[in-house]
Amino acid sequence: MSPISIAENQPLQSLDEVEDFYKERYPEPKPEGETKKPVVGYAPDKKENEFRNYEADARPTVREFYRLNHQFQTREFVQSKKREYLGLNRMKMGIWEAAEYLNQLVDDSDPDTDMSQLEHLLQTAEQLRRDGQPRWMILTGFVHDLGKILCLWGEPQWAVVGDTFPTGCAYSPKIVFPRFFEANPDFHNPAYQTKLGVYQEGCGLDAVDLSWGHDEYIYSVCKDYLPQEGLAMLRFHSFYPWHREGAYEYLLNDHDRAMLPWVNKFNPYDLYTKSHEKPDAKKLKPFYDELIHEFFPDKVRW
Protein backbone atom coordinates (compact mmCIF):
# COMPACT_ATOMS: atom_id res chain seq x y z
CA MET A 1 0.00 0.00 0.00
CA SER A 2 1.14 3.54 -0.72
CA PRO A 3 2.12 5.78 2.23
CA ILE A 4 -0.43 8.35 3.32
CA SER A 5 0.85 11.74 4.39
CA ILE A 6 -0.26 12.88 7.82
CA ALA A 7 -0.53 16.46 6.62
CA GLU A 8 -2.31 15.86 3.32
CA ASN A 9 -5.24 18.32 3.06
CA GLN A 10 -5.25 18.76 6.84
CA PRO A 11 -4.37 21.70 9.13
CA LEU A 12 -1.73 19.84 11.16
CA GLN A 13 1.60 19.24 9.48
CA SER A 14 2.14 16.39 11.94
CA LEU A 15 -0.11 14.64 14.44
CA ASP A 16 2.69 15.26 16.94
CA GLU A 17 1.79 18.97 16.86
CA VAL A 18 -1.15 18.17 19.14
CA GLU A 19 1.10 16.27 21.58
CA ASP A 20 3.57 19.17 21.53
CA PHE A 21 0.67 21.44 22.45
CA TYR A 22 -0.27 19.10 25.33
CA LYS A 23 3.29 19.39 26.68
CA GLU A 24 3.05 23.18 26.64
CA ARG A 25 -0.39 23.16 28.22
CA TYR A 26 0.51 20.48 30.78
CA PRO A 27 4.26 20.68 31.56
CA GLU A 28 5.69 17.57 33.15
CA PRO A 29 5.86 18.06 36.93
CA LYS A 30 9.22 17.90 38.63
CA PRO A 31 9.57 14.70 40.70
CA GLU A 32 9.67 15.24 44.46
CA GLY A 33 13.19 15.76 45.70
CA GLU A 34 14.57 15.86 42.16
CA THR A 35 18.01 17.46 41.96
CA LYS A 36 18.95 16.42 38.46
CA LYS A 37 18.46 18.42 35.29
CA PRO A 38 14.79 19.45 35.02
CA VAL A 39 12.62 17.40 32.68
CA VAL A 40 11.62 18.86 29.33
CA GLY A 41 8.76 21.32 29.66
CA TYR A 42 9.20 21.91 33.38
CA ALA A 43 9.58 25.52 34.51
CA PRO A 44 10.56 25.40 38.22
CA ASP A 45 10.41 29.18 38.80
CA LYS A 46 6.93 29.66 37.38
CA LYS A 47 3.69 29.42 39.27
CA GLU A 48 0.74 27.77 37.55
CA ASN A 49 -0.89 31.05 36.54
CA GLU A 50 2.38 32.26 35.00
CA PHE A 51 2.69 29.55 32.38
CA ARG A 52 2.50 30.79 28.81
CA ASN A 53 -0.83 31.78 27.34
CA TYR A 54 -1.32 28.54 25.46
CA GLU A 55 -4.11 29.83 23.23
CA ALA A 56 -2.27 32.96 22.12
CA ASP A 57 1.02 31.13 21.63
CA ALA A 58 -0.31 28.00 19.92
CA ARG A 59 0.73 27.41 16.34
CA PRO A 60 -1.83 28.56 13.74
CA THR A 61 -2.16 24.95 12.57
CA VAL A 62 -3.09 23.85 16.10
CA ARG A 63 -5.64 26.64 16.49
CA GLU A 64 -7.21 25.66 13.16
CA PHE A 65 -7.28 22.03 14.20
CA TYR A 66 -9.18 22.89 17.39
CA ARG A 67 -11.52 25.23 15.54
CA LEU A 68 -12.57 22.35 13.28
CA ASN A 69 -12.67 19.86 16.15
CA HIS A 70 -14.93 22.05 18.29
CA GLN A 71 -17.18 23.01 15.41
CA PHE A 72 -17.90 19.53 14.08
CA GLN A 73 -17.75 17.23 17.11
CA THR A 74 -21.49 17.19 17.80
CA ARG A 75 -23.26 14.47 19.74
CA GLU A 76 -24.94 13.33 16.52
CA PHE A 77 -21.54 13.06 14.83
CA VAL A 78 -20.13 11.01 17.72
CA GLN A 79 -23.05 8.60 17.67
CA SER A 80 -22.81 8.21 13.88
CA LYS A 81 -19.11 7.30 14.16
CA LYS A 82 -19.85 4.76 16.87
CA ARG A 83 -22.36 3.12 14.57
CA GLU A 84 -19.90 3.21 11.69
CA TYR A 85 -16.83 1.83 13.45
CA LEU A 86 -17.67 0.04 16.68
CA GLY A 87 -19.14 -2.99 14.95
CA LEU A 88 -15.47 -3.77 14.23
CA ASN A 89 -16.25 -5.21 10.82
CA ARG A 90 -13.62 -3.56 8.63
CA MET A 91 -10.84 -6.13 8.80
CA LYS A 92 -9.09 -8.74 10.93
CA MET A 93 -5.41 -8.43 11.78
CA GLY A 94 -3.04 -9.08 14.63
CA ILE A 95 -1.76 -6.36 16.99
CA TRP A 96 1.81 -6.23 15.61
CA GLU A 97 0.34 -6.41 12.11
CA ALA A 98 -1.84 -3.40 12.94
CA ALA A 99 1.22 -1.45 14.08
CA GLU A 100 2.93 -2.22 10.76
CA TYR A 101 -0.28 -1.27 8.96
CA LEU A 102 -0.20 2.08 10.77
CA ASN A 103 3.26 2.65 9.30
CA GLN A 104 1.51 3.72 6.10
CA LEU A 105 0.85 6.96 7.94
CA VAL A 106 4.01 8.94 7.32
CA ASP A 107 5.16 12.32 8.59
CA ASP A 108 7.26 14.14 6.02
CA SER A 109 7.20 17.41 7.96
CA ASP A 110 9.87 16.58 10.55
CA PRO A 111 13.36 16.58 9.01
CA ASP A 112 14.97 15.47 12.27
CA THR A 113 13.47 12.02 12.48
CA ASP A 114 12.37 9.27 10.14
CA MET A 115 10.80 7.25 12.93
CA SER A 116 7.92 5.01 11.96
CA GLN A 117 4.60 4.83 13.78
CA LEU A 118 5.62 1.37 15.06
CA GLU A 119 8.82 2.82 16.51
CA HIS A 120 6.87 5.58 18.27
CA LEU A 121 4.65 2.93 19.87
CA LEU A 122 7.70 0.99 20.98
CA GLN A 123 9.16 4.08 22.65
CA THR A 124 6.19 4.33 25.00
CA ALA A 125 6.07 0.61 25.68
CA GLU A 126 9.81 0.31 26.28
CA GLN A 127 9.79 3.11 28.86
CA LEU A 128 7.02 1.30 30.72
CA ARG A 129 9.09 -1.87 30.52
CA ARG A 130 12.23 -0.14 31.83
CA ASP A 131 10.24 1.18 34.77
CA GLY A 132 9.11 -2.32 35.71
CA GLN A 133 5.42 -1.74 35.02
CA PRO A 134 3.09 -4.77 34.74
CA ARG A 135 3.08 -6.68 31.46
CA TRP A 136 -0.49 -5.64 30.70
CA MET A 137 0.50 -1.98 31.11
CA ILE A 138 3.49 -2.36 28.78
CA LEU A 139 1.12 -3.79 26.19
CA THR A 140 -1.37 -0.98 26.81
CA GLY A 141 1.42 1.48 26.02
CA PHE A 142 2.17 -0.38 22.80
CA VAL A 143 -1.42 -0.36 21.54
CA HIS A 144 -2.63 3.01 22.87
CA ASP A 145 -2.25 4.95 19.62
CA LEU A 146 -3.20 2.18 17.19
CA GLY A 147 -6.60 3.82 16.84
CA LYS A 148 -4.91 6.40 14.63
CA ILE A 149 -5.47 3.96 11.78
CA LEU A 150 -8.74 5.90 11.47
CA CYS A 151 -6.62 8.39 9.49
CA LEU A 152 -5.94 5.62 6.96
CA TRP A 153 -9.66 5.13 6.49
CA GLY A 154 -10.34 8.73 5.53
CA GLU A 155 -11.18 10.30 8.86
CA PRO A 156 -10.03 13.94 9.24
CA GLN A 157 -7.48 14.80 11.90
CA TRP A 158 -10.09 16.51 14.09
CA ALA A 159 -11.96 13.18 14.30
CA VAL A 160 -8.89 11.16 15.27
CA VAL A 161 -6.69 13.12 17.71
CA GLY A 162 -7.06 16.02 20.14
CA ASP A 163 -8.46 16.36 23.66
CA THR A 164 -11.74 14.54 24.14
CA PHE A 165 -14.74 16.04 25.96
CA PRO A 166 -18.37 15.12 26.68
CA THR A 167 -21.00 15.95 24.10
CA GLY A 168 -24.64 16.34 25.06
CA CYS A 169 -24.01 18.61 28.04
CA ALA A 170 -22.50 22.03 28.73
CA TYR A 171 -18.89 22.51 27.69
CA SER A 172 -16.47 23.01 30.54
CA PRO A 173 -14.36 26.18 30.33
CA LYS A 174 -11.42 23.92 31.13
CA ILE A 175 -11.55 22.43 27.63
CA VAL A 176 -8.87 24.04 25.46
CA PHE A 177 -10.07 26.82 23.11
CA PRO A 178 -13.62 26.84 24.55
CA ARG A 179 -14.64 29.84 22.44
CA PHE A 180 -14.56 27.67 19.32
CA PHE A 181 -17.65 25.78 20.55
CA GLU A 182 -19.79 28.76 19.59
CA ALA A 183 -19.75 27.42 16.00
CA ASN A 184 -20.96 23.97 17.10
CA PRO A 185 -24.72 23.36 16.54
CA ASP A 186 -24.93 21.71 19.97
CA PHE A 187 -23.88 25.02 21.56
CA HIS A 188 -27.24 26.44 20.46
CA ASN A 189 -29.32 23.44 21.63
CA PRO A 190 -30.71 24.29 25.10
CA ALA A 191 -31.12 20.59 25.94
CA TYR A 192 -27.35 20.14 25.59
CA GLN A 193 -26.24 23.26 27.41
CA THR A 194 -27.19 22.57 31.00
CA LYS A 195 -24.71 21.15 33.49
CA LEU A 196 -25.97 17.58 33.04
CA GLY A 197 -27.58 17.91 29.62
CA VAL A 198 -28.93 14.51 28.57
CA TYR A 199 -27.14 12.69 31.43
CA GLN A 200 -27.85 11.97 35.07
CA GLU A 201 -25.55 12.89 37.92
CA GLY A 202 -23.19 10.01 38.67
CA CYS A 203 -24.18 8.14 35.51
CA GLY A 204 -20.57 7.13 34.82
CA LEU A 205 -18.38 7.87 31.83
CA ASP A 206 -19.44 4.67 30.10
CA ALA A 207 -22.84 6.33 29.55
CA VAL A 208 -21.33 9.55 28.17
CA ASP A 209 -20.73 10.28 24.49
CA LEU A 210 -17.21 11.67 24.50
CA SER A 211 -16.00 13.38 21.34
CA TRP A 212 -14.96 10.84 18.73
CA GLY A 213 -11.35 9.84 18.20
CA HIS A 214 -8.72 7.14 18.41
CA ASP A 215 -9.25 6.62 22.17
CA GLU A 216 -12.76 5.23 21.93
CA TYR A 217 -11.90 3.20 18.88
CA ILE A 218 -8.85 1.41 20.31
CA TYR A 219 -10.70 0.86 23.60
CA SER A 220 -13.44 -0.94 21.66
CA VAL A 221 -10.92 -3.09 19.79
CA CYS A 222 -9.23 -4.12 23.05
CA LYS A 223 -12.12 -4.26 25.52
CA ASP A 224 -12.35 -8.07 25.57
CA TYR A 225 -8.63 -8.57 26.13
CA LEU A 226 -7.02 -6.13 28.59
CA PRO A 227 -7.64 -5.48 32.31
CA GLN A 228 -10.08 -2.71 33.19
CA GLU A 229 -7.23 -0.44 34.29
CA GLY A 230 -5.61 -0.71 30.87
CA LEU A 231 -8.93 -0.14 29.15
CA ALA A 232 -9.44 3.07 31.13
CA MET A 233 -5.99 4.22 30.02
CA LEU A 234 -6.91 3.58 26.39
CA ARG A 235 -10.35 5.13 26.54
CA PHE A 236 -9.51 8.27 28.48
CA HIS A 237 -5.86 9.13 27.82
CA SER A 238 -6.97 12.16 25.76
CA PHE A 239 -9.73 13.22 28.19
CA TYR A 240 -7.56 15.99 29.64
CA PRO A 241 -10.47 18.08 30.97
CA TRP A 242 -11.12 15.21 33.39
CA HIS A 243 -7.78 13.68 34.33
CA ARG A 244 -5.69 16.87 34.27
CA GLU A 245 -8.25 19.60 34.99
CA GLY A 246 -10.74 17.86 37.29
CA ALA A 247 -13.79 18.79 35.23
CA TYR A 248 -17.02 16.77 34.95
CA GLU A 249 -16.76 15.27 38.44
CA TYR A 250 -20.58 15.19 38.59
CA LEU A 251 -20.75 12.64 35.75
CA LEU A 252 -18.42 10.14 37.42
CA ASN A 253 -19.36 6.96 39.24
CA ASP A 254 -17.26 4.99 41.71
CA HIS A 255 -15.64 2.94 38.96
CA ASP A 256 -14.44 6.09 37.15
CA ARG A 257 -12.95 7.43 40.36
CA ALA A 258 -11.15 4.13 40.93
CA MET A 259 -9.72 4.25 37.40
CA LEU A 260 -8.53 7.87 37.56
CA PRO A 261 -5.21 7.10 39.33
CA TRP A 262 -4.40 4.57 36.61
CA VAL A 263 -5.16 7.05 33.84
CA ASN A 264 -2.95 9.60 35.59
CA LYS A 265 -0.21 7.00 36.00
CA PHE A 266 -0.25 6.36 32.26
CA ASN A 267 -0.31 10.01 31.17
CA PRO A 268 3.44 10.73 31.57
CA TYR A 269 4.27 7.71 29.41
CA ASP A 270 1.85 8.94 26.76
CA LEU A 271 3.28 12.46 26.66
CA TYR A 272 6.89 12.50 27.78
CA THR A 273 8.61 9.36 26.46
CA LYS A 274 9.10 10.31 22.81
CA SER A 275 12.65 11.07 21.69
CA HIS A 276 14.74 10.86 18.53
CA GLU A 277 16.34 7.61 19.67
CA LYS A 278 14.94 4.83 17.50
CA PRO A 279 14.10 1.51 19.15
CA ASP A 280 15.19 -1.61 17.26
CA ALA A 281 11.84 -3.04 16.16
CA LYS A 282 13.38 -6.21 14.73
CA LYS A 283 15.23 -6.96 17.95
CA LEU A 284 12.20 -6.19 20.12
CA LYS A 285 9.63 -8.09 18.06
CA PRO A 286 10.09 -11.50 19.78
CA PHE A 287 9.37 -9.97 23.20
CA TYR A 288 6.26 -8.19 21.92
CA ASP A 289 5.05 -11.20 19.97
CA GLU A 290 5.10 -13.18 23.21
CA LEU A 291 3.47 -10.35 25.16
CA ILE A 292 0.73 -9.83 22.56
CA HIS A 293 -0.11 -13.54 22.44
CA GLU A 294 -0.44 -13.57 26.22
CA PHE A 295 -3.48 -11.28 25.94
CA PHE A 296 -4.74 -11.24 22.35
CA PRO A 297 -5.73 -13.86 19.79
CA ASP A 298 -3.76 -14.12 16.53
CA LYS A 299 -6.33 -11.99 14.72
CA VAL A 300 -8.41 -9.18 16.18
CA ARG A 301 -11.46 -7.49 14.70
CA TRP A 302 -10.98 -3.89 13.60
Secondary structure, 3 states (H helix, E strand, C coil): CCCEECCCCCCCCCCHHHHHHHHHHCCCCCCCCCCCCCCCCCCCCCCHHHCCCHHHHCCHHHHHHHHHHHHHCCHHHHHHHHHHHCCCCCCEECHHHHHHHHCCEECCCCCCCCCCHHHHHHHHHHHHHHCCCCHHHHHHHHHCCHHHHHHHHCCCHHHCCCCCCECCCCCCCCCCCHHHHHHCHHHHCHHHCCCCCCCCCCCCHHHCCECCCHHHHHHHHHCCCCCHHHHHHHHHCCCHHHHCCCCCHHHCCHHHHHHHHHHHHHHHHHHHCCCCCCCCHHHHHHHHHHHHHHHCCCCEEC
